Amino acid sequence: MDAVNQVGFEPEEIRTDEPTRSARLKWVIVVDENMPAGRAVNAAVCVAAATTASVTGLLGPDAKDGTGSVHPGLPWAGCTVLGAGADKLPGLRAKAVGSLGVFVADMPANGQSTRVYDEYLRQLGETDSETLAYHAVSLVGPRNRIDKLVKGLALLA
């Protein structure tokens, strides 16, 4: 993640009364399509958590149901989950990191190999970035740039 490459919605851009396609920014998560379902969902949820914590304005306001119970806000601009082969994820990530105005959150394979976060940090620190494998990549950026990056990818099945 590049803290200098800040990506987000300004308050006046948050239009919960319009279709998701009208949002300036697009959010996609690309998951290794060959992973077992539980691990794929875990990877997608982990990069989504990192994304919503870093990209301002992604979540809409909390909602109340008919009895007054509060439900936390959901992504008002939508989020599409796509699938790709594990061999495509490093290249996709590299292109996205090099694309101006695109936020990238990723889940290296090391993220699912331990239940101790410090161990994950140690493993990642000992792995050459050229050889990192990824389970998921989350991208937020201008709609046209994101569309170009994920062109040809299908919804995760």
Secondary structure, DSSP 4 states (H G I P E B T S, - for coil): --TTS--B--GGG--TTS-GGGSSEEEEEEEETTS-HHHHHHHHHHHHHHHHHHSBT-B---EE-TT--EE---BTT--EEEEE-GGGHHHHHHHHHTSTT-EEEEEEGGGGS-S-HHHHHHHHHTS-GGG--EEEEEEEEEHHHHHHHTTTPEEP-
